[in-house]
Amino acid sequence: MTDRLPKQVIDRIEGRWQSRFGQARHPSSELFDRRLEQLRAHRNNIHRYRRLLQTQLSDLEREFIERRLAEEVTAMQGLAADIPPLPSIDRAACEEIAP
């Protein structure tokens, strides 16, 4: 048998949680998500351009794709440089926590 809270109680708790903590974290997580989407788009474009360079192309097409590839790599590197590094993980502390 499971004890469940009524829906109105759950809604009230979630509302309070969102009012206290949702607004403080929302803009930064939204910015992080947007940056990840941009990184994925640049990565996908880089893969696409590299695949195209392996095909038969005219000199003009090849120059255009190489230029676009360089632009995508530069944009991705600039975006990645703006993202703060992840904190290092203390392996010993993680092993203490593990069951």
C-alpha positions, 0 to 999 in steps of 0.5 A, spaced: 500 500 500 502 506 498 501 513 501 499 518 496 498 526 497 492 529 494 494 533 488 492 540 491 498 538 496 503 536 491 501 542 487 502 547 493 509 544 494 511 544 487 509 552 487 512 554 493 519 550 491 518 554 484 517 560 487 523 560 492 528 556 487 526 556 480 527 563 479 534 563 482 536 557 477 532 558 471 536 563 467 543 560 468 541 553 466 537 556 460 543 559 458 547 553 459 542 549 455 543 554 449 550 554 449 550 546 449 545 547 443 550 551 440 556 547 441 552 541 438 550 545 432 557 547 431 559 540 432 554 537 427 556 542 422 563 540 422 562 533 421 558 535 415 563 539 412 568 534 413 564 528 410 563 533 404 570 534 403 571 527 402 567 527 396 569 529 389 568 537 389 570 542 384 576 547 387 571 553 388 566 548 392 572 545 396 575 552 398 568 554 400 567 548 405 574 549 407 572 556 409 566 554 412 569 549 416 574 553 419 569 558 421 565 553 425 571 550 428 573 558 430 566 559 433 566 552 437 572 554 440 570 561 442 564 558 445 567 552 449 572 557 452 566 561 454 564 555 458 567 555 465 570 548 467 567 543 470 570 542 478 575 536 478 572 530 482 575 528 488 576 520 487 577 518 494 571 522 496 567 519 491 569 512 493 568 514 501 560 515 498 560 509 494 556 503 498 
